[in-house]
Amino acid sequence: MNRDKVVLAYSGGLDTSVILKWLEIEHNLDVIAVCIDVGQEENFISVKNKALATGASKVYIIDVKEEFVSDYIFPTLKAGAVYEDKYLLGTSFARPLISKKLVEIAEKEGAVAIAHGATGKGNDQVRFEATIKALNPYLKIIAPWRQWNLKSREDCIDYAKKHNIPIPVTKEKIYSRDQNLWHISHEGGNLEDPWNEHDKDIYMMTVNPEDAPDKPTYIEIKFEKGIPVSIDGIKYSPANMIYKLNEIGGSNGIGIIDIVENRLVGMKSRGVYETPGGTILYEAHKTLEKLVLDRAVLSFKKMVSEKYAQLVYDGLWFTHLKNSLDKFVDNTQEVVSGTVKMKLYKGSCKSVATKSPNSLYNEAFVTFGEDDVYNQKDAEGFINLFTLPLTINAIMKKEKNEKEKQII
């Protein structure tokens, strides 16, 4: 008898390995494992072999790194979206792309459901399922962490041992990590107590800033319409651009944050994130925008950036509002072309120089020396008009006070 097919978002880690066997044993499903390569450091041949050995009927390994950077990372970068002032959304914008590919495979294979390994306490369950519902609402969704009797990662380890599933973690070293080309996150373990300083040996993409070189590194990044295209005059593909900046930033200890964030589901969580290349790009992009965008656009775009970050964090990538904000952002980026010189030193990432053919900075107007383009006497009339509401308010108050004194 043919079994119903389910597409599983598979990484080869503890959770998804246990889920694969659980779907097969407990639900008698034909499991198709799909591993999406968004730049995580992984031996994908081993992942495939492990999935087949664990019980998968078929395995897909799909490389989407270039699409990930071009269609998900760069739009978010152009928007300047940062969640709660620190988090550069590395896990958040990978989920809609992964989910999109899961839907495509499910439709191709005639699967009735998609399964994922997100817990019932986290944001990823929302991100996966919001995308699946937006792209194919007829597919069922199986979320084992909301259904089975396993209550912890320790329980999963015991389940894996019972069914002879090889696992990469132990009860002593139990960090939950998510990695892609953009970043790596660390959660769980001793990080669950916010009073614990995180251990420096958890870093995987960066060196400890204290151990970074004693000499600063300078690089020049060129942007075209908000998109980075070259480093020190050398052009890179979107994915290779991130790889190169990760290498440079990581060696200088750039991009480490330790944050207690507000999850969508209503609780706070603590994580350590490493985003070396992304941190460099955000700082460079922001600096270039300040050179080429006027005050009104910058001010409004700041509000858009905050809303954009919330949408991405909440998994609402495929929405009308997100699409509408992209159109505004793309319009602002028409003039965001130029070069930014960055100084990297022991975890510090600073822009030190900028130039652009669209620069709104005009030395002839702002010079402290003599100029022929700005009549300083004109400022008096401007100030009189700008402060007119203040003047009128003060006059009215004084007249009112005088009348009250006369009555007394």
C-alpha positions as CSV (number, residue, x, y, z in Angstrom):
1,M,0.0,0.0,0.0
2,N,1.3,3.4,-0.9
3,R,2.0,5.7,2.0
4,D,1.2,9.5,2.0
5,K,4.2,11.6,1.3
6,V,5.5,14.3,3.6
7,V,8.3,16.7,2.8
8,L,10.6,17.3,5.8
9,A,12.8,20.4,6.2
10,Y,15.9,18.4,7.1
11,S,19.3,19.6,8.3
12,G,20.8,16.3,9.7
13,G,20.9,17.8,13.2
14,L,19.4,16.3,16.3
15,D,15.8,17.6,15.9
16,T,15.2,16.8,12.3
17,S,16.9,13.4,12.5
18,V,14.6,12.4,15.3
19,I,11.6,13.9,13.4
20,L,12.4,11.9,10.3
21,K,12.3,8.6,12.2
22,W,9.2,9.7,14.2
23,L,7.2,10.5,11.1
24,E,8.1,7.1,9.6
25,I,7.4,5.1,12.8
26,E,4.6,7.0,14.5
27,H,2.7,8.2,11.4
28,N,3.6,5.6,8.7
29,L,4.6,8.4,6.3
30,D,6.8,8.3,3.3
31,V,9.4,11.0,4.2
32,I,11.1,13.1,1.6
33,A,14.0,14.9,3.2
34,V,14.8,18.3,1.8
35,C,18.0,20.1,2.8
36,I,18.3,23.7,1.6
37,D,21.8,25.0,1.2
38,V,21.7,28.6,2.3
39,G,25.4,28.6,3.1
40,Q,25.7,26.6,6.2
41,E,28.9,24.7,6.7
42,E,27.8,21.2,6.1
43,N,29.0,18.0,4.4
44,F,25.9,17.6,2.2
45,I,26.9,14.1,1.0
46,S,26.9,13.0,4.7
47,V,23.6,14.7,5.2
48,K,22.1,12.9,2.3
49,N,23.5,9.5,3.4
50,K,22.3,10.1,7.0
51,A,18.8,10.9,5.8
52,L,18.6,7.8,3.7
53,A,20.0,5.6,6.5
54,T,17.5,7.1,9.0
55,G,14.6,6.2,6.7
56,A,14.0,8.9,4.1
57,S,12.7,7.5,0.7
58,K,14.3,10.4,-1.2
59,V,16.6,13.3,-0.4
60,Y,16.9,16.7,-2.1
61,I,19.9,18.9,-1.6
62,I,19.2,22.3,-3.1
63,D,21.8,25.1,-3.4
64,V,20.0,28.5,-3.2
65,K,22.9,30.7,-1.9
66,E,22.9,33.2,-4.8
67,E,19.1,33.5,-4.7
68,F,19.3,33.8,-0.9
69,V,21.7,36.8,-1.1
70,S,20.1,38.5,-4.2
71,D,16.4,38.1,-3.3
72,Y,16.4,38.0,0.5
73,I,19.6,39.5,2.0
74,F,20.1,42.4,-0.3
75,P,16.4,43.7,-0.2
76,T,16.7,43.6,3.6
77,L,20.0,45.4,3.5
78,K,18.6,48.1,1.2
79,A,15.7,48.6,3.6
80,G,18.2,49.0,6.5
81,A,16.0,46.6,8.5
82,V,17.4,45.8,12.0
83,Y,15.2,44.1,14.6
84,E,15.3,45.7,18.1
85,D,18.3,47.8,17.1
86,K,20.8,44.9,17.0
87,Y,19.6,41.8,15.2
88,L,20.4,41.6,11.5
89,L,17.7,39.0,10.8
90,G,19.9,36.2,9.6
91,T,17.6,33.3,10.5
92,S,14.5,35.3,9.8
93,F,14.9,35.9,6.1
94,A,16.3,32.4,5.4
95,R,13.0,30.8,6.5
96,P,10.7,32.1,3.8
97,L,13.2,31.0,1.1
98,I,13.5,27.5,2.7
99,S,9.7,27.3,3.0
100,K,9.3,28.4,-0.6
101,K,11.5,25.5,-1.8
102,L,9.7,23.0,0.5
103,V,6.4,24.0,-1.2
104,E,7.9,23.6,-4.6
105,I,9.2,20.1,-3.8
106,A,5.9,19.1,-2.1
107,E,4.0,20.1,-5.3
108,K,6.4,18.3,-7.5
109,E,6.3,15.1,-5.4
110,G,2.5,15.1,-4.7
111,A,3.1,15.3,-1.0
112,V,0.2,16.0,1.3
113,A,2.1,17.7,4.0
114,I,5.3,19.6,5.0
115,A,7.0,18.9,8.4
116,H,9.4,21.2,10.2
117,G,11.5,21.0,13.3
118,A,10.7,24.4,14.8
119,T,9.6,24.3,18.5
120,G,6.3,25.5,19.8
121,K,8.1,28.3,21.7
122,G,10.0,29.9,18.9
123,N,9.6,32.2,15.9
124,D,10.5,29.8,13.2
125,Q,7.2,27.8,13.4
126,V,5.4,31.0,12.4
127,R,7.9,31.9,9.7
128,F,7.7,28.4,8.1
129,E,3.9,28.2,8.3
130,A,3.1,31.7,7.2
131,T,5.1,31.2,4.0
132,I,3.5,27.8,3.4
133,K,0.0,29.2,3.9
134,A,0.8,32.1,1.6
135,L,2.1,29.9,-1.2
136,N,-0.1,26.8,-0.9
137,P,-2.8,26.8,1.8
138,Y,-3.9,23.2,0.9
139,L,-0.7,21.6,2.2
140,K,-1.0,20.2,5.7
141,I,1.6,21.2,8.2
142,I,3.2,18.8,10.8
143,A,5.0,20.4,13.7
144,P,6.2,17.5,15.9
145,W,7.4,19.7,18.7
146,R,3.8,20.7,19.2
147,Q,2.5,17.1,19.0
148,W,4.9,14.5,20.4
149,N,5.7,13.5,24.0
150,L,9.4,14.5,23.8
151,K,9.7,17.6,25.9
152,S,13.4,18.6,25.6
153,R,16.5,18.1,23.6
154,E,17.7,15.6,26.2
155,D,14.6,13.5,25.4
156,C,15.5,13.8,21.7
157,I,19.0,12.5,22.4
158,D,17.5,9.5,24.3
159,Y,15.1,8.8,21.4
160,A,18.0,9.0,18.8
161,K,20.1,6.5,20.8
162,K,17.1,4.2,21.1
163,H,16.7,4.1,17.3
164,N,20.4,4.2,16.5
165,I,20.4,7.7,15.0
166,P,23.9,9.3,15.0
167,I,23.7,12.8,16.5
168,P,26.1,15.7,16.7
169,V,25.4,16.9,20.2
170,T,25.6,15.6,23.8
171,K,23.8,16.5,26.9
172,E,26.9,18.4,28.1
173,K,27.3,20.5,24.9
174,I,23.8,21.4,23.9
175,Y,23.8,24.7,22.2
176,S,21.1,25.1,19.5
177,R,22.7,26.7,16.4
178,D,21.4,28.0,13.1
179,Q,23.9,28.9,10.4
180,N,23.7,30.2,6.9
181,L,25.9,32.4,4.7
182,W,24.9,35.5,6.5
183,H,25.3,34.5,10.2
184,I,25.3,31.9,12.9
185,S,23.1,32.0,16.0
186,H,23.8,30.3,19.3
187,E,21.0,29.6,21.8
188,G,20.4,27.3,24.8
189,G,22.8,25.8,27.2
190,N,24.3,28.3,29.7
191,L,23.0,31.2,27.6
192,E,19.5,30.6,29.0
193,D,20.6,32.5,32.2
194,P,21.1,36.1,31.1
195,W,23.4,36.6,34.1
196,N,26.0,34.2,32.5
197,E,28.6,35.9,30.3
198,H,28.7,33.9,27.1
199,D,31.8,31.7,26.6
200,K,34.2,33.0,24.0
201,D,34.9,29.5,22.6
202,I,31.4,29.4,21.0
203,Y,32.5,31.6,18.1
204,M,32.5,29.9,14.8
205,M,32.6,32.7,12.2
206,T,34.7,35.2,14.1
207,V,37.7,35.4,16.3
208,N,37.4,36.9,19.8
209,P,37.8,40.6,19.2
210,E,40.5,40.7,21.9
211,D,42.5,38.2,19.8
212,A,42.1,40.1,16.5
213,P,45.1,41.7,14.8
214,D,46.6,44.7,16.5
215,K,46.7,46.6,13.2
216,P,43.4,47.9,11.6
217,T,42.2,46.6,8.3
218,Y,40.9,49.0,5.7
219,I,38.6,48.0,2.8
220,E,36.6,49.9,0.2
221,I,33.1,48.7,-0.7
222,K,31.4,49.9,-3.9
223,F,27.6,50.0,-4.1
224,E,25.3,50.4,-7.2
225,K,21.7,51.3,-6.4
226,G,22.1,50.1,-2.8
227,I,23.7,46.7,-3.7
228,P,27.4,46.0,-2.9
229,V,29.2,45.0,-6.1
230,S,33.0,45.1,-5.3
231,I,35.6,45.1,-2.6
232,D,38.8,47.0,-3.2
233,G,37.9,47.2,-6.9
234,I,37.3,43.5,-7.3
235,K,33.8,42.4,-8.3
236,Y,32.1,39.5,-6.6
237,S,28.9,37.6,-7.1
238,P,26.3,38.2,-4.4
239,A,27.2,35.1,-2.5
240,N,30.9,35.4,-2.9
241,M,30.6,39.1,-1.7
242,I,29.3,37.8,1.6
243,Y,31.9,35.0,1.8
244,K,34.7,37.5,1.3
245,L,33.4,40.0,3.8
246,N,32.8,37.2,6.3
247,E,36.4,36.2,6.0
248,I,37.6,39.8,6.4
249,G,35.2,40.7,9.2
250,G,35.6,37.4,11.0
251,S,39.4,37.8,11.2
252,N,38.9,41.2,12.8
253,G,36.2,40.1,15.4
254,I,33.4,42.0,13.7
255,G,29.7,41.4,14.1
256,I,29.3,39.7,17.5
257,I,26.1,40.6,19.5
258,D,24.7,39.1,22.7
259,I,21.0,40.1,22.8
260,V,17.9,39.4,24.8
261,E,15.1,39.8,22.2
262,N,11.4,39.7,22.2
263,R,10.1,36.7,20.3
264,L,6.9,36.9,18.3
265,V,5.2,34.3,20.5
266,G,5.4,36.6,23.5
267,M,8.5,35.5,25.5
268,K,12.0,36.9,25.7
269,S,15.0,34.8,24.6
270,R,18.7,35.2,24.7
271,G,21.1,34.5,21.9
272,V,24.6,35.2,20.6
273,Y,24.8,36.1,16.9
274,E,27.8,36.3,14.7
275,T,27.3,38.4,11.5
276,P,30.7,39.6,10.4
277,G,30.1,40.5,6.7
278,G,26.6,41.7,7.3
279,T,27.7,44.1,10.0
280,I,30.2,45.6,7.6
281,L,27.6,46.0,4.8
282,Y,25.0,47.5,7.1
283,E,27.4,50.2,8.4
284,A,28.8,51.0,4.9
285,H,25.3,51.1,3.4
286,K,24.0,53.4,6.1
287,T,26.9,55.7,5.7
288,L,26.4,56.0,2.0
289,E,22.7,56.7,2.4
290,K,23.5,59.7,4.6
291,L,25.6,61.2,1.8
292,V,23.0,60.8,-0.9
293,L,19.5,60.9,0.7
294,D,18.0,64.1,1.9
295,R,16.7,64.6,5.5
296,A,13.0,63.9,4.7
297,V,13.7,60.6,2.9
298,L,16.1,59.5,5.6
299,S,13.6,60.3,8.3
300,F,10.7,58.4,6.6
301,K,12.9,55.5,5.6
302,K,13.9,55.0,9.3
303,M,10.2,54.3,10.0
304,V,10.0,52.0,7.0
305,S,13.1,50.2,8.2
306,E,11.6,49.4,11.6
307,K,8.4,48.1,10.1
308,Y,10.3,46.1,7.5
309,A,12.4,44.5,10.2
310,Q,9.2,43.5,12.2
311,L,7.6,42.0,9.1
312,V,10.8,39.9,8.3
313,Y,11.2,38.8,11.9
314,D,7.5,37.8,12.1
315,G,7.8,35.7,8.9
316,L,5.5,38.0,6.9
317,W,7.8,38.0,3.8
318,F,5.1,37.1,1.2
319,T,2.6,39.9,2.1
320,H,1.2,42.9,0.2
321,L,2.7,45.3,2.8
322,K,6.2,43.8,2.5
323,N,5.9,44.0,-1.3
324,S,4.7,47.7,-1.1
325,L,7.6,48.6,1.2
326,D,10.1,47.0,-1.2
327,K,8.8,49.4,-3.9
328,F,9.4,52.4,-1.7
329,V,12.9,51.2,-0.7
330,D,13.9,50.4,-4.3
331,N,12.9,53.9,-5.3
332,T,15.2,55.4,-2.6
333,Q,18.1,53.2,-3.7
334,E,18.2,54.6,-7.2
335,V,20.8,57.1,-6.0
336,V,22.6,55.0,-3.4
337,S,25.7,54.4,-5.5
338,G,29.2,55.1,-4.4
339,T,32.2,53.9,-2.4
340,V,32.7,53.6,1.3
341,K,36.0,53.1,3.0
342,M,35.7,51.0,6.2
343,K,38.1,50.6,9.1
344,L,38.0,47.3,11.0
345,Y,39.8,46.9,14.3
346,K,39.2,44.4,17.1
347,G,35.5,44.2,16.8
348,S,35.0,47.8,15.8
349,C,33.5,48.5,12.4
350,K,33.6,52.2,11.3
351,S,33.2,54.1,8.0
352,V,36.0,56.6,7.6
353,A,35.3,58.0,4.1
354,T,32.6,58.1,1.4
355,K,32.2,59.3,-2.2
356,S,29.4,59.2,-4.6
357,P,28.4,60.7,-8.0
358,N,25.0,61.4,-6.3
359,S,26.4,63.1,-3.2
360,L,24.3,65.9,-1.8
361,Y,27.3,67.2,0.2
362,N,28.5,70.5,-1.4
363,E,31.7,71.9,0.0
364,A,31.0,75.3,-1.5
365,F,27.9,75.6,0.7
366,V,29.3,74.3,4.0
367,T,32.8,75.7,4.0
368,F,33.8,77.8,7.0
369,G,35.9,79.9,4.6
370,E,34.7,82.6,2.3
371,D,32.2,81.6,-0.3
372,D,30.1,83.1,-3.1
373,V,27.1,80.8,-2.9
374,Y,25.6,81.4,0.5
375,N,24.6,84.7,1.9
376,Q,24.6,84.3,5.7
377,K,22.2,87.3,6.1
378,D,19.5,85.1,4.5
379,A,19.6,83.0,7.7
380,E,17.9,85.7,9.7
381,G,14.7,85.6,7.7
382,F,14.7,81.8,7.7
383,I,15.0,81.8,11.5
384,N,12.2,84.4,11.8
385,L,9.8,82.2,9.8
386,F,11.0,78.9,11.3
387,T,10.5,80.2,14.9
388,L,7.3,82.1,14.1
389,P,5.0,79.6,16.0
390,L,7.3,80.0,19.1
391,T,7.2,83.8,18.8
392,I,3.4,83.9,18.5
393,N,3.0,81.5,21.4
394,A,5.3,83.6,23.6
395,I,3.4,86.8,22.7
396,M,0.0,85.3,23.5
397,K,1.2,84.0,26.9
398,K,2.6,87.4,27.8
399,E,-0.6,89.2,26.7
400,K,-2.6,86.7,28.8
401,N,-0.5,87.2,31.8
402,E,-0.8,91.0,31.5
403,K,-4.6,90.8,31.3
404,E,-4.7,88.6,34.4
405,K,-2.5,91.0,36.4
406,Q,-4.9,93.9,35.4
407,I,-7.9,91.9,36.7
408,I,-6.2,91.3,40.0
